[in-house]
Amino acid sequence: MRQLLSRTAGLSREDKGLLCGLPIFVLTVLAGWVVWRLTADLDSIEARLITAGNITQMTWDHVQIVVVSSVLVVGLAVPLGTLLTRPALRFFSPPVMAVANAGQAAPVIGVLVLLALIIGFGFGTAVLALSLYAFLPVLANTITGMRGVDQAVVEAARGMGMSSWQVLLRVELPMALPVIMTGVRTSLVLLVGAGAFATFIDAGGLGTLIQTGIIMFRYPILVSGAIFVALLALMVEWVGRILELFLKPKGLA
């Protein structure tokens, strides 16, 4: 708790408001939905689908897709972005960025269906398609953050006898981390929203409620699915901000 308070001491009032307000807002909306669910006059189909057990399972499926995709994105985009800022490989930065831009420009539902037809339906295909879609923010911010590191600090570290790896791991990456984390947060929110389309290729998730509500003209089911996707996106944004606070070097806080 003390560490959290010390980390938040230097934040702006807006950032502090977001850190405190987001979970309160999510809990308030969730409580309102629960009250509505207990008092709403639902038909048999709506009552059978909008249950705590179903929503918990769908949320868990959605979270699994987001977590696996985000690990894949960060695990590939950060090292690739770092490599593309090295003098010997900077030449490859424009074509790689062009491919990443194309991946995000393509409609996510189109990528999902196309990959499903090529390699099959299910969880793995959804993770691959969503990872391609969310790759750009992390890659672009990694390149921007690494290029924005003060070269005087880098030269000073080298003058102290640090090796290239030590400079990278102890100076460049920590200083670029705030910019990288902004890209990670953006990617996470994109994954939560786009993850709703995973239901179209039998990968589950909260999109199942939205799809069912549209097909069966059951608006309580549709709106419930949309609300839970939005709440999950807000909580992912909040978790990303908390991680950024703890991962950011103290000297940059």
Buried (B, 14 or more C-beta within 10 A) or exposed (E): EEEEEEBBEEBEEEEEEBBEBBBEBBEEBEEEBEEBBEEEEBEEEBEEBBEEEEBEEBBEBBBBBBBBBBEBBBEBBBEBBBBBBEEEEEEEBEEBBEEBBEBBEBEBBEBBBBBBEEEEBBBEBBBBBBBBBBBBBBBBBBBBBBBEBEEEEBEEBBEEEBEEEEBBEBBBBBBBBBBBBBBBBBBBBBBBBBBBBBBBBBBBBBBBBBBBBEEEEBEBBBBBBBBBBBBBBBBBBBBBBBBBBEEBEEEEB
